[in-house]
Amino acid sequence: MGITKTDLFSTEQNELAQLAKAFAHPARIAILQYLAKTKSCINGTLVQELGLAQATISQHLRELKELGLIKGSIEGVSVNYCLNEEKWERVSALFNGLFDQLTQSCSSGDCC
């Protein structure tokens, strides 16, 4: 299988694809929903809440953090995570722009 030619696509298209990939796993969705509900959490709380192994939770947290969707701060031996509000404004704008574009195209009768 060949490599993805991301240079063929716009920065926005590549960013949307990376974000969609992050949302493609139900554990990451559950983590984001939990963080939204609680406003922050410590990694161990997620293990208890979701019933997944510590290593699995850590892997998903790392992926979400690499995309900037969440932030973490060290408190003693624990890491406290929360949503990155600035990034969520960007995520919302990107997806709303895409959905608006698709909706306008279909509502104007341009769909097959």
C-alpha positions in Angstrom: 0.0 0.0 0.0 1.4 3.4 -0.9 1.9 6.4 1.3 -0.7 9.2 1.6 0.2 12.2 -0.6 -0.9 14.8 1.9 0.9 17.5 -0.1 -1.9 17.2 -2.7 -4.4 18.6 -0.3 -4.9 21.9 1.5 -3.7 22.5 5.0 -7.4 22.6 6.1 -8.2 19.3 4.4 -5.2 17.6 6.1 -6.2 19.1 9.5 -9.8 17.9 9.1 -8.6 14.4 8.2 -6.2 14.3 11.3 -9.0 15.4 13.6 -11.5 13.0 12.0 -9.0 10.2 12.6 -8.8 11.2 16.3 -12.6 11.0 16.5 -12.6 7.6 14.9 -12.1 5.6 18.1 -14.9 5.3 20.6 -12.5 5.4 23.6 -11.2 8.8 22.5 -14.8 10.0 22.1 -15.5 8.7 25.6 -12.4 10.5 27.0 -13.4 13.8 25.4 -16.9 13.5 26.7 -15.7 12.7 30.2 -13.3 15.7 30.1 -16.1 18.0 28.9 -18.4 16.8 31.7 -15.9 17.0 34.5 -13.9 20.0 33.2 -10.7 18.0 34.1 -9.5 14.7 35.4 -6.6 12.7 36.5 -5.5 9.8 34.4 -6.4 7.2 37.0 -10.0 8.4 37.1 -10.3 7.6 33.4 -9.2 4.1 34.0 -11.9 3.6 36.6 -14.5 5.5 34.5 -13.9 3.7 31.2 -12.8 0.3 32.4 -9.8 0.3 30.0 -6.2 -0.6 30.9 -3.9 2.3 32.1 -1.6 1.7 29.0 -4.6 2.0 26.6 -5.9 5.2 28.3 -2.4 6.7 28.2 -2.0 5.9 24.4 -5.4 7.6 23.6 -4.5 10.6 25.8 -1.2 10.9 24.0 -2.9 11.0 20.6 -5.4 13.6 21.8 -2.6 15.7 23.3 -0.5 15.5 20.2 -3.3 17.0 18.2 -3.8 19.7 20.8 -7.3 18.6 21.7 -6.4 18.3 25.4 -3.8 19.7 27.7 -2.1 18.1 30.7 -0.4 19.3 33.8 1.7 17.3 36.2 0.5 17.4 39.8 2.8 15.3 42.0 2.8 11.8 40.5 -0.4 12.4 38.6 -1.2 14.1 35.3 -4.3 16.2 35.3 -6.0 16.6 31.8 -8.5 19.1 30.5 -9.9 20.2 27.1 -7.8 22.8 25.2 -10.5 25.4 24.7 -8.5 27.4 22.1 -8.1 24.3 19.9 -11.8 23.4 20.2 -12.7 26.8 18.8 -10.6 25.9 15.7 -12.1 22.4 15.5 -15.6 23.7 15.7 -14.9 26.3 12.9 -13.3 23.7 10.7 -16.1 21.1 11.0 -18.9 23.7 10.9 -17.4 25.1 7.7 -17.3 21.7 6.1 -20.8 20.8 7.2 -22.1 24.2 6.1 -20.5 23.8 2.7 -22.0 20.3 2.2 -25.4 21.4 3.5 -25.5 24.4 1.1 -24.6 22.3 -1.8 -27.3 19.8 -1.2 -30.0 22.3 -0.2 -29.4 24.3 -3.4 -30.5 21.2 -5.5 -26.9 20.5 -6.7 -26.9 16.9 -5.3 -27.6 14.0 -7.6 
